């Protein structure tokens, strides 16, 4: 599916299915379908050419023809799907032989009628196609499409950045300083014998990459023998780029006409000869493709003279060498730039400016300098009371007068038209979401799949293919990644910058890709049928007869975000609906808006969230449903009809959504499953666990509820059959005591493992680099950790997040427990770990006498032998003069617990020598100070020592101190503790990552 080509990408496989499948097609129908197939295939190349050109460069006749072709393709797909639904039937099998026979007899008449109706509809579409084909021939569309626009008609607005004084730019000083620091030579301005440095400046369009590169170039070029600053751009002429480099290097010699006839190889040789003995500084600006950079790179010479090359690009995959990610302007610099442009006030905010409008401007521009300049150009000369209206106008970057607005749109459209066809479609689909909306990655990918946007690739699942699409859009800076853990964790969502959103909304509306409704009016351009309808931030009401008559019955997708749906009921007229998603919508308990859900026989995706708490039993009629996403809904138990949805590949319940008995008997195609099983009895749980072993395509498994006794043995066997599993989460409030999991064999593709249903006696033997080479996140409850187990976990090559918890117990000398100490010499231990949580464990790093290695110890406060490290070292970290070996080189956040009484009273230890200075990337430490049985003096002493250790760290650590079991702290001074009787109290539960 694509903006121009419509449903063309989906038609070929569906026509093939009908023509080659076991369907009783009449000869006339088969011939008509063959005609449709051949005619559509003949038109596809011309449509693809149309799609490659910017829409404003098309001839009017080409636009009209493409629009007609797209609408016909939608009608053809609707027809084919209707045929498949009506001929295959929608009712579940009836167990009664008599009823089954009667139903089959009636079905024969019904299907024959359906075939006659479809034959007539095919004839109508055949006529439409013939009319479109005649228009194509009459208007000579193929000749119009291939005509190229005048290459000199548009002046690249980025050229302005190359000729402005640096003093005109705001917020550039910090970025320029950082980039200069990356480029600096230890020898200063003297001739350097360093290797050539290549630095890539990466960032979204309009962020100021060219401006920054030019500022640094102007600052440093006098220190080099020669230099060049050459723009490349999209679809460059490589010969011209190479000639431009030569001319910049030596303007006199290389302007001679003889150099105009050189080919690429000869130009590369000329550049290499010129640079051979020189220290040079070259900036290659705006590189789009790796192949273009590779051609340019052939001309660069490595002569050990400290030369510098800067490359700017929007695409991270094009970046090479050292990357500098250009950041957006801060709020202060954004306001300063806006006020300077508007009032020439030196960046000071004039009095009486409308605060709401200013905040809206800042949010809409998102720290992108080009967006701020564009907005300022629109507001100049307008009364301040009119600013808010300008900000709220739809598509303010499109269709407004002014060169700045045109330049912004032009730069953004370059990125859009550089996308391959399938990515254009996926990007345009994001226009269904409101501004500033956090779009869940997995949910978005499943929607793309249901819409038919994701193309099959041998050896790759559709979801994995969709993930590739998502990552490509991130890498091309078209969407902004949203990460877990304060921006440094895995990408779990995305957002669309307001400038990009305005661009794709405009394109989507013009080409009838998405129709957005913010009020009661639903309109599509030129009276076309509404194909995808997005309701945003509104009160939804019932369809009127007029709306139904104006094409609403052809809606393929209905997405509602942040709407009030209390008085809205899903209308039966949405019979062709493929995607229904209700996100963050409000409705009252007992809402019956889905009572006609069983009529949506074409539905592929159903997504319900928030207040929706009931799912009708008729969902079992939806034989084509592939994705059922109830994550975040209030649905408690799935209706039994879900068990009939044999094409489901994704079933995502919320944390409280329980499985019906026999759920997995027919659902054998699942790739993702989230479900609670507390409602099942022991026998049904056993059947559920055994059936899991039949889900050979399963990638994601989240099961909530108790799995104790013999069920765990069956679970171990089933997990061994899931060879594609990437995420496994087993969670329950009540944990089975001292479970054994040594027999489990897990997929080598596993990336996330969270087992919270059992307390393990020790770390299983399969926690090893050889068995789990891809594991990124590990969370287990384990009683004892020894050196071998700790070393195995530390050797996991991809581990980025680790959480190990022990059982809650009284910290005292009488308790049995464990310790683990690993001596670390050199690299190879927790190399990628970024977040580490040792709940109920204390940690310490001790540098040995010759500073050659570090001892890393874990102690659960229950064994005195562990105190060799914690109690014997009295050296304060501030007295250490040597540079310790690097341990956990990427760790940023560390959480552990300090058992105050056990450490200070029972074992006479302290927190003065934890060795946190061995963690070079550490930024934040969270410590739970266990107060049970300790005196206030001891607790305060521990907290003071922890603060001191945080202050001494080179990174000035952020320290979060929390007291657990504070109500069990002794209320007397330390000399009166001995006679007190301590009572046991379970530790506070800690919510965490």
Long-range contacts (C-beta under 8 A, 24 or more apart in sequence): 1-425, 1-451, 1-452, 1-453, 2-51, 2-421, 2-422, 2-424, 2-425, 3-51, 3-424, 3-425, 3-428, 3-507, 3-508, 3-511, 3-513, 4-47, 4-50, 4-51, 4-66, 4-70, 4-511, 5-44, 5-47, 5-48, 5-51, 5-69, 5-70, 5-73, 5-421, 6-69, 6-70, 6-71, 6-72, 6-73, 6-74, 7-70, 7-73, 7-74, 7-76, 7-77, 7-452, 8-40, 8-44, 8-47, 8-73, 9-422, 9-452, 9-455, 10-77, 10-452, 11-37, 11-40, 11-73, 11-76, 11-77, 11-80, 12-37, 12-40, 12-41, 14-77, 14-80, 14-81, 14-84, 15-40, 15-80, 17-84, 18-80, 18-83, 18-84, 23-87, 24-115, 25-115, 26-115, 26-119, 28-119, 29-115, 29-118, 29-119, 29-122, 32-119, 32-122, 32-123, 32-126, 33-122, 35-126, 36-76, 36-122, 36-125, 36-126, 36-129, 39-129, 39-130, 39-133, 40-73, 40-76, 40-129, 43-69, 43-132, 43-133, 43-136, 46-136, 46-141, 46-142, 46-145, 48-421, 49-142, 49-145, 49-146, 50-145, 51-421, 51-424, 52-417, 53-145, 53-417, 54-413, 54-417, 55-507, 55-510, 55-511, 57-149, 58-144, 58-145, 59-144, 59-145, 59-147, 61-139, 61-141, 61-144, 62-139, 62-141, 62-144, 62-145, 64-135, 65-132, 65-135, 65-136, 65-139, 65-141, 67-511, 67-512, 67-526, 67-528, 68-132, 68-135, 69-132, 70-511, 70-512, 71-512, 71-528, 71-529, 72-125, 72-128, 72-129, 72-132, 74-529, 74-531, 74-554, 74-556, 75-125, 75-128, 76-125, 78-554, 78-556, 78-576, 79-118, 79-121, 79-122, 79-125, 81-576, 81-602, 82-118, 82-121, 82-576, 82-602, 83-114, 83-118, 85-601, 85-602, 85-623, 85-624, 86-110, 86-111, 86-114, 86-118, 87-111, 87-114, 87-115, 88-623, 90-601, 90-621, 90-622, 90-623, 91-621, 92-620, 92-621, 92-641, 92-644, 154-410, 156-231, 156-233, 157-403, 157-407, 157-410, 157-411, 158-210, 158-231, 158-285, 158-286, 158-411, 159-231, 161-208, 161-210, 161-211, 161-214, 162-210, 162-214, 162-229, 162-231, 164-211, 166-215, 166-218, 169-208, 169-211, 169-215, 169-369, 170-329, 170-333, 170-336, 170-337, 170-340, 170-347, 170-369, 171-329, 171-330, 171-333, 171-334, 171-336, 171-337, 171-369, 172-208, 172-211, 172-212, 172-215, 175-208, 175-212, 175-326, 175-327, 176-212, 176-215, 176-216, 176-219, 178-324, 179-212, 179-216, 179-310, 179-324, 180-216, 180-219, 180-220, 182-322, 182-324, 183-216, 183-220, 183-308, 183-310, 185-306, 187-306, 189-223, 191-279, 191-305, 191-306, 192-279, 192-305, 192-306, 193-304, 193-305, 193-306, 194-304, 194-306, 195-302, 195-304, 196-300, 196-301, 196-302, 196-303, 196-306, 196-307, 196-308, 196-309, 197-306, 197-307, 197-308, 197-309, 197-321, 197-322, 198-309, 198-310, 198-311, 198-320, 198-321, 198-322, 199-308, 199-309, 199-310, 199-311, 199-321, 199-322, 199-323, 199-324, 200-310, 200-311, 200-312, 200-313, 200-318, 200-319, 200-320, 200-321, 200-322, 200-323, 200-324, 201-310, 201-311, 201-312, 201-313, 201-324, 201-326, 202-312, 202-313, 202-314, 202-315, 202-316, 202-319, 202-323, 202-324, 202-325, 202-326, 202-477, 203-314, 203-325, 203-326, 203-327, 203-477, 204-314, 204-368, 204-477, 204-497, 205-314, 205-370, 205-411, 205-412, 205-414, 205-415, 205-477, 206-368, 206-369, 206-370, 206-371, 206-408, 206-411, 206-412, 206-499, 207-326, 207-328, 207-368, 207-369, 207-370, 208-326, 208-369, 208-370, 209-285, 209-286, 209-312, 209-313, 209-314, 209-326, 210-285, 210-286, 210-312, 211-369, 212-312, 212-326, 213-283, 213-285, 213-310, 213-312, 214-283, 216-310, 217-281, 217-283, 217-310, 220-281, 220-308, 221-281, 223-281, 224-278, 224-279, 224-280, 224-281, 224-307, 224-308, 225-278, 225-279, 225-280, 226-250, 226-274, 226-275, 226-278, 226-280, 226-281, 227-280, 227-281, 227-282, 227-283, 228-280, 228-282, 228-283, 229-282, 229-283, 229-285, 230-282, 230-283, 230-284, 230-285, 231-285, 231-286, 232-284, 232-285, 232-286, 232-287, 232-288, 232-292, 232-296, 233-286, 233-288, 234-288, 234-414, 234-418, 235-288, 236-288, 236-292, 238-264, 238-292, 238-295, 238-296, 239-263, 239-264, 239-267, 241-292, 241-296, 242-267, 242-268, 242-271, 242-295, 242-296, 242-299, 243-267, 245-271, 245-282, 245-296, 245-299, 246-270, 246-271, 246-274, 249-274, 249-275, 249-280, 250-274, 264-295, 267-299, 268-295, 268-298, 268-299, 271-299, 271-300, 272-299, 272-300, 272-301, 275-299, 275-300, 275-301, 275-303, 275-307, 276-301, 276-303, 277-303, 277-305, 278-303, 278-305, 278-307, 279-305, 279-306, 279-307, 280-307, 280-308, 281-307, 281-308, 281-309, 282-307, 282-308, 282-309, 282-310, 283-309, 283-310, 283-311, 283-312, 284-309, 284-310, 284-311, 284-312, 285-311, 285-312, 286-312, 286-313, 286-314, 287-311, 287-312, 287-313, 287-318, 288-313, 288-314, 288-315, 288-318, 288-418, 289-318, 290-317, 290-318, 293-318, 293-320, 314-415, 314-476, 314-477, 315-475, 315-476, 315-477, 316-475, 317-475, 327-367, 328-366, 328-367, 328-368, 329-367, 329-368, 329-369, 329-372, 330-367, 331-362, 331-367, 333-367, 334-362, 334-365, 334-367, 334-372, 335-362, 337-369, 337-372, 337-373, 337-376, 338-362, 338-365, 338-372, 338-375, 338-376, 341-372, 341-373, 341-376, 341-377, 341-380, 342-376, 342-379, 342-380, 352-384, 353-384, 354-384, 354-385, 354-387, 354-388, 356-388, 357-384, 357-387, 357-388, 357-391, 358-387, 360-388, 360-391, 360-392, 361-387, 361-391, 363-436, 363-498, 364-391, 364-435, 364-498, 365-498, 365-499, 366-497, 366-498, 366-499, 368-497, 368-499, 370-407, 370-408, 370-411, 371-408, 371-498, 371-499, 373-404, 374-404, 374-405, 374-407, 374-408, 376-404, 377-402, 377-403, 377-404, 377-405, 378-402, 378-404, 378-405, 394-502, 394-505, 395-502, 395-505, 395-506, 396-502, 397-499, 397-502, 397-503, 398-502, 398-503, 398-506, 399-506, 408-499, 409-503, 412-499, 412-500, 412-503, 413-503, 415-476, 415-477, 415-478, 416-478, 416-503, 416-504, 416-507, 418-476, 419-476, 419-478, 422-453, 422-454, 422-455, 422-469, 423-469, 423-472, 423-473, 423-476, 423-478, 425-453, 426-453, 426-469, 426-470, 426-473, 427-473, 427-478, 427-479, 427-504, 428-504, 428-507, 428-508, 428-513, 428-514, 429-453, 429-514, 430-479, 430-496, 430-501, 430-504, 431-501, 431-504, 431-505, 431-508, 431-513, 431-514, 431-516, 431-534, 432-514, 432-516, 432-532, 432-534, 432-557, 432-559, 432-561, 433-496, 433-534, 433-536, 433-559, 433-561, 434-536, 434-537, 434-561, 434-562, 435-498, 435-501, 436-495, 436-498, 437-495, 437-496, 437-561, 438-482, 438-493, 438-495, 439-493, 439-494, 439-495, 439-496, 440-492, 440-493, 441-467, 441-470, 441-491, 441-492, 441-493, 441-494, 442-492, 442-672, 443-607, 443-629, 443-631, 444-470, 444-494, 445-469, 445-470, 446-605, 446-627, 446-629, 446-650, 447-579, 447-581, 447-605, 447-607, 449-626, 449-627, 450-578, 450-579, 450-604, 450-605, 450-626, 450-627, 451-556, 451-557, 451-578, 451-579, 451-604, 451-605, 461-671, 461-697, 461-699, 462-649, 463-671, 463-672, 463-699, 470-494, 484-993, 485-801, 485-834, 485-835, 485-893, 485-993, 488-834, 488-892, 489-800, 489-801, 489-834, 489-835, 489-993, 490-776, 490-800, 522-547, 522-552, 524-551, 527-551, 529-554, 530-554, 530-555, 531-555, 531-556, 531-557, 532-556, 532-557, 532-559, 533-557, 533-558, 533-559, 534-559, 534-560, 534-561, 535-559, 535-560, 535-561, 535-563, 536-560, 536-561, 536-562, 536-563, 537-561, 537-562, 537-563, 538-563, 538-564, 539-563, 539-564, 539-567, 540-564, 540-565, 540-567, 540-568, 541-567, 541-568, 542-567, 542-568, 542-569, 542-571, 543-571, 543-573, 548-573, 557-581, 559-583, 560-585, 561-585, 565-591, 565-593, 566-591, 568-593, 569-593, 569-595, 569-596, 570-594, 570-595, 570-596, 570-597, 570-600, 571-596, 572-596, 572-599, 574-600, 575-599, 575-600, 575-601, 575-602, 576-602, 577-602, 577-603, 578-602, 578-603, 578-604, 578-605, 579-603, 579-604, 579-605, 580-605, 580-606, 580-607, 581-605, 581-606, 581-607, 581-629, 582-607, 582-608, 582-609, 582-612, 583-607, 583-609, 583-610, 584-609, 584-610, 585-609, 585-610, 585-611, 585-612, 586-610, 586-611, 587-611, 587-612, 589-613, 590-614, 597-622, 598-622, 605-629, 608-633, 608-635, 609-633, 610-634, 615-639, 615-642, 616-641, 617-641, 619-645, 620-644, 620-645, 623-647, 626-650, 628-652, 630-654, 630-657, 631-674, 633-657, 637-679, 638-663, 638-675, 643-667, 649-697, 651-675, 655-704, 659-688, 662-687, 663-688, 663-691, 664-688, 664-691, 664-692, 664-694, 664-695, 665-691, 668-694, 668-695, 669-697, 670-695, 670-697, 670-698, 671-697, 671-698, 671-699, 671-700, 672-698, 672-699, 672-700, 672-701, 673-698, 673-700, 673-701, 673-702, 673-703, 674-700, 674-702, 675-702, 675-703, 675-704, 676-703, 676-704, 676-705, 677-703, 677-704, 677-705, 677-707, 678-704, 678-705, 678-706, 680-705, 682-709, 682-711, 685-711, 686-710, 686-711, 686-714, 689-714, 689-715, 689-718, 690-714, 690-717, 690-718, 691-718, 692-718, 692-719, 692-722, 693-717, 693-718, 693-719, 693-720, 693-721, 693-722, 694-721, 695-722, 696-721, 696-722, 696-723, 696-724, 697-724, 698-722, 698-724, 698-725, 699-724, 699-725, 699-726, 699-727, 700-725, 700-726, 700-727, 701-725, 701-727, 701-728, 701-729, 702-727, 702-729, 702-731, 703-729, 703-730, 703-731, 704-731, 704-732, 705-732, 706-732, 706-734, 706-736, 706-757, 707-732, 707-736, 707-757, 708-736, 712-736, 712-739, 712-741, 712-758, 716-741, 716-743, 716-744, 719-744, 719-745, 719-746, 720-744, 720-745, 720-746, 722-747, 723-747, 723-749, 724-749, 725-749, 725-750, 726-750, 726-751, 726-752, 726-774, 727-751, 727-752, 728-752, 728-753, 728-754, 728-755, 729-754, 729-756, 730-754, 730-755, 730-756, 730-757, 731-756, 731-757, 732-756, 732-757, 735-759, 735-781, 738-783, 742-766, 746-771, 746-772, 748-772, 748-773, 748-774, 749-774, 750-774, 750-775, 751-775, 751-776, 751-777, 751-798, 752-776, 752-777, 753-777, 753-778, 753-779, 753-780, 754-779, 755-779, 755-780, 755-781, 756-781, 759-783, 759-807, 762-786, 762-789, 763-789, 763-790, 763-792, 763-793, 767-792, 767-793, 767-796, 768-792, 768-795, 768-796, 769-795, 769-796, 769-797, 772-796, 773-797, 773-798, 774-798, 775-799, 776-800, 776-801, 777-801, 777-802, 778-802, 778-803, 778-804, 779-803, 779-804, 779-805, 780-804, 780-805, 781-805, 781-806, 781-807, 782-806, 783-807, 783-818, 784-817, 784-818, 785-818, 785-820, 785-841, 785-858, 786-818, 786-820, 787-820, 787-821, 787-822, 789-820, 790-820, 790-822, 790-856, 790-858, 791-822, 791-829, 794-822, 794-824, 794-829, 794-830, 795-828, 795-829, 797-831, 797-832, 798-832, 799-830, 799-832, 799-833, 800-832, 800-833, 800-834, 800-835, 801-833, 801-834, 801-835, 801-836, 801-993, 802-830, 802-833, 802-835, 802-836, 802-837, 803-836, 803-837, 803-839, 803-992, 803-993, 804-837, 804-838, 804-839, 804-841, 805-839, 805-840, 806-839, 806-840, 806-841, 806-860, 807-840, 808-840, 808-986, 808-987, 809-862, 810-932, 810-933, 810-982, 810-984, 811-861, 811-862, 811-899, 811-901, 811-902, 811-930, 811-932, 811-933, 812-862, 812-901, 812-902, 812-906, 812-933, 812-982, 813-864, 813-902, 813-906, 813-907, 815-861, 815-862, 816-862, 816-863, 817-859, 817-860, 817-861, 817-862, 817-863, 817-866, 818-860, 818-862, 818-863, 818-866, 819-857, 819-858, 819-859, 819-860, 819-863, 819-865, 819-866, 820-857, 820-858, 821-855, 821-856, 821-857, 821-858, 821-869, 822-855, 822-856, 822-857, 823-848, 823-853, 823-854, 823-855, 823-856, 824-853, 824-854, 824-855, 824-856, 824-885, 824-887, 825-852, 825-853, 825-885, 826-853, 826-885, 827-886, 827-889, 829-856, 829-887, 829-888, 830-887, 830-888, 830-891, 831-889, 831-890, 832-890, 833-888, 833-890, 833-891, 834-890, 834-891, 834-892, 834-893, 835-891, 835-892, 835-893, 835-993, 836-888, 836-891, 836-893, 836-894, 836-895, 837-894, 837-895, 837-896, 837-992, 837-993, 838-895, 838-896, 838-897, 839-895, 839-896, 839-897, 839-928, 839-990, 839-992, 840-897, 840-987, 841-896, 841-897, 842-870, 842-896, 842-897, 842-898, 842-899, 842-903, 843-894, 843-896, 843-914, 844-869, 844-870, 844-913, 844-914, 844-915, 845-884, 845-887, 845-914, 845-915, 845-916, 845-918, 845-919, 846-873, 846-913, 846-915, 847-880, 847-882, 847-884, 847-885, 847-915, 847-918, 851-882, 851-883, 851-884, 851-885, 852-885, 853-885, 854-884, 854-885, 854-887, 854-915, 854-918, 856-887, 861-899, 861-902, 861-903, 861-930, 862-902, 864-906, 864-907, 867-907, 867-909, 870-903, 870-907, 870-909, 870-910, 871-903, 871-907, 871-908, 871-909, 871-910, 873-913, 874-910, 874-912, 874-913, 875-913, 876-912, 876-913, 877-912, 877-913, 877-914, 877-915, 877-916, 877-917, 877-949, 877-952, 878-952, 880-917, 884-915, 884-917, 884-918, 885-918, 886-918, 886-920, 887-918, 887-919, 888-918, 888-919, 888-921, 889-920, 889-921, 890-921, 891-919, 891-921, 891-922, 892-921, 892-922, 892-923, 892-924, 893-922, 893-923, 893-924, 893-925, 893-926, 894-919, 894-922, 894-924, 894-925, 894-926, 895-925, 895-926, 895-927, 895-928, 895-992, 896-926, 896-927, 896-928, 897-927, 897-928, 897-929, 897-930, 897-964, 898-927, 898-928, 898-929, 898-930, 898-942, 898-946, 899-930, 900-929, 900-930, 900-931, 900-934, 900-938, 900-939, 900-942, 901-930, 901-932, 901-933, 901-934, 901-938, 903-942, 904-934, 904-938, 904-941, 904-942, 905-933, 905-934, 905-938, 905-974, 905-977, 910-945, 911-942, 911-945, 911-946, 911-949, 912-945, 912-948, 912-949, 914-949, 916-949, 916-950, 916-953, 916-957, 917-952, 917-953, 917-954, 920-954, 921-955, 922-953, 922-955, 922-957, 923-955, 923-957, 923-958, 924-957, 924-958, 924-959, 924-960, 925-950, 925-957, 925-958, 925-959, 925-960, 926-960, 926-962, 927-959, 927-960, 927-961, 927-962, 928-962, 928-963, 928-964, 928-990, 929-961, 929-962, 929-963, 929-964, 930-964, 930-965, 930-987, 931-963, 931-964, 931-965, 931-966, 931-968, 931-969, 932-964, 932-965, 932-968, 932-969, 932-982, 932-985, 933-968, 933-969, 933-970, 933-977, 933-980, 933-982, 934-969, 934-970, 935-969, 935-970, 935-972, 935-973, 935-974, 935-977, 936-969, 936-970, 936-971, 937-973, 937-974, 938-974, 939-963, 939-969, 964-988, 964-990
